[in-house]
Amino acid sequence: MSLELPDALDVIAVGAHPDDVEIACGGTLARLVQQGYRVGIVDLTNGEPTPGSPGPDSRLAEAREAARILGVQVRETLPLPNRVLFDSISARIALARVFRRYRPQMVLGIAGKTPMASPDHWQAMQITDAAVFYSRLSKWDDEFGGLPVHTVRKQLWYPLGFASPDLPEGGGRVVVDISSTLELKFQAIRAYQSQFPAGKERVFRMVEGLARTWGAGAGFEAGEVLITAGMLGVSDLMQVVCP
């Protein structure tokens, strides 16, 4: 008997903790929703324990509010451990199960290491990469409880380390126009009141500065960079270069 599956998502963005996705690509997700796509967020951990937070319930409530602001249709939190998150078979399969259940066409994950910040980010990148692969593997029913095989069509990465202007390596770069959703991005980040009190305004200046810089390079008021696994091809050069 086949499993009853939820409505498919077009895009899933994966973060190590609640707020990772909002900080790095929240404007992109909000724009995708505005364009009619179904979008989901998966947090590998609940981010607890963490300084400033009253506890897991509060952090999860902040995450739900941030998702509401962005308009994403689905947000899931996996029960993996914060601070000691490690790339493991069990973590890979847990995320791959989400991919099989929601059947996204595209997955966004963290790009590279984040020096001076949580080592969970690097582990999350490896878990996400492996889960995209595991999602399409057949002859592994014992690990997936009858969930059908699903092939993710495209995987991209979002830079989360803002300490350096250098971007991690990849097949190419895409700048998404978030001119109309930059304010929604800030509102979503501010939903994490325990993590971004008034004393952390520097974070918003840094995020806005990068968004303005990346956007200006592509002719937008604000933008977010995504890194592609391979080169992107075009069939209508004029439409892409001179829309």
Buried (B, 14 or more C-beta within 10 A) or exposed (E): EEEEEEEEBBBBBBBBBBBBBBBBBBBBBBBBBEEEBBBBBBBBBBBBEBEEBEEBEBBBBBBBBBBEBBBBBBBBBBEBEBEEBEBBEEBBBBBBBBBBBBBBBBBBBBBBBBEEBBBBBBBBBBBBBBBBBBBEEEEEEEBBEEBBBBEBEBBBBBBBBBEEEEBBEBEEBBBBBBBBBBBBBBBBBBBBBBBBEEEEEEBBEEBBEBBBEBBEEBEBEBBBBBBBBEEEEEEEEEEEEEE
